[in-house]
C-alpha cells in the first residue's frame, strides 16, 4: 500500500460493510472489463496532424510570395545611368 494510505488506516480498520462494497466493486470491474474497449485515436491524430501541417505549409507558401524580393535600391540600380564610365 501507499505510505499515505498506511498512515491513514493504521488505527482504522475497514468495516464489514466496506469490505463487502470493495469486493463487489472489484468483482464488477473485473467482469465489465471485456465490454470496455480502449479508444484508438492514432488515425484521427495522424489526420489532424496532416491537416495542420498542410495549413502551415500553405500559409508559408502564400506569405512567401508577398516577401520583399529585391533590395530597397533596386529601382535606382536598374535606371540607366547618365554618367558614362
N, C-alpha and C positions, 0 to 999 in steps of 0.2 A: 504493500500500500504506500501511498504518497505520505511524506512526512507530515504534511498539514492535516491529513485525514487521521493519521495515527494519533496526533496530539488532540484532535477534536473528539475522537471516540475512545480515548483512554479510559475514562470513567463512565462512559455512556454506552452501554451495550444496546444492540438492536432489540426491539420488542418482537414478540411472536408475530404480530400483525405486519410489521415492517419486513420481517424475513419472508413471510408469505407473499407480500406485494413485490418485493425484489425478485423472488424466484419466479413468480408469474410473469413479470415483465421480461426477464431474461429468456424464459421459455417462449414467450410470444415473439420476441425479436429473433430468436433462433429459427422459429417456424416461418416467419414472414420474410426472411432474407432471400428466399427464392423468387419472390414476387417483386422485389425492389431491384431494378436494373440500374446500374450507373449510366449516366448520360455521357455520350461521347461527343464532344464539341470540336474534334480535330478538323472535320470537314468545314464546319462553319467558321472556325478560326482561320483556316487557310483561305477560304473565300474572301472574308473581310480583310485579311492581310493583303491579298492581291488587289482588292478594290482600293484600299488605302495607298498601296504602292503606285497603282495606276493614276490615282488622283494627284499624288505628289509629283509623279513623273510628268504628267500632262501640264500641271501648273508650272513646273520648272521650264518645260519646253515653251509654253506660251509666254512666260515672263522673260525668257531668254531673248526672244525676238525684239522686245522693247528696250533692250540694253543699248547703251551708247556704243556705236560701232567704230567711230573714228575719234581721234583726239580733238580737242577744242579748236585748234588752229587748222583743221583740215581745209576749210574754205579758203583760208589765207594761203595755204601751201598749194592749193590747186589753181589759184588765179595765175594768169600769165604775168610774169614779172616784167616790169617796164625797164628794169635795169638789165643791160646786156653784160654778161660776164665775159 
